[in-house]
Amino acid sequence: MGRTCLGWVRAAVALVIGLLILQAACAALVTASERLAARLGLDHYVAGTIAEILSTLPELVVIGFLIPISPLTAFVIALVTIYNNALVFSIYSYFLPKDRHGRFLMPLPITGAGNQILVAGAAMGLILGLVMMAMLFSDHPKNSFTPLDLIFIGTLLLVIFGVYVYKLLNDYAKEEQEVRNVLELTDDQIQTRRSLVYDPVHASSWALIGGYLVIGILGATLGGEQVAEFADIALEDLTLNPLLTALLLAGFAGMSEYVILWQSHRKREYGIALANSFGGITQVMFMVLPFTLVAIGVYQAWVNPGHAELPLMFSFSNMLLLLFLFPMLFVLVELLRKDHTLGLLDTTIMVTIFLLLIALLLTYGVEG
């Protein structure tokens, strides 16, 4: 009993320390992105996208430290975080300021490239889930992912992400040009408007921006190591189930992004807030998840092929996590396409889908 209590204390301390360090690292990375955007005169949405990409670095570090301890936990965290972020985006969309028709016009990068990337994510989840189901419930000898499978799938997702970022920025450039033509703004007026947007951000040298990046990277490494220590204690000493541990960690993983979302909304920087919340879906799906798959594949092939949790099996929980990507992302696409905003009913639908997934995982997906 005493050892168990001590184990819980050690695990809690490691988790709290890790999360605090990760928060600080994320703040440094976001500060670097804001000052970089101010120096280059970028728009809020583009700045928010850069901030969101940099803010995923701590998640990648955590995943990297977790894989040697529990590849399954790392895999589940990456997938569950997609659902968490989709839920956060849905709820946040409801609180955006609306016009007299009860709508908030979403930026073109969300309704254009954003919708397309959500469709791609839904399709990839459905395809992988159905393939796993077909192989598991037939006479096919394959019942798990090989390293080559993981690396190939991860590489495909990364290619999609690269094209998505290009199209996203291209769509924004088109939207900005249209606004500029309608308002007949000159280059000087555009620059003046941008300087007002970034007035609270102090002018920074490249050395200072680089310093913030270094601090963020070091903090992400130290924080990720502490979170991995928590997972090690939880799985080895406290013998918690990998799925339960992953659900717990996934709940904490996005806290830094949620803090950025709240702070941006309070400052009425809706472009940064939207880019952060929407990017939390797309960048986890097409950057964090493929990184996780490739890293697990490399670890399985060349580092420790005999790990107890490898290969990743076509289990009920894994299939459920992939299959549910289709209804979650597809519904989000349809709701955004309908009126470019989410109302009370729309948000309720998204919350219901999320709660159903968690209930099924906790009830039937925990494999003892």
Disulfide bonds with the S-S distance in Angstrom:
none
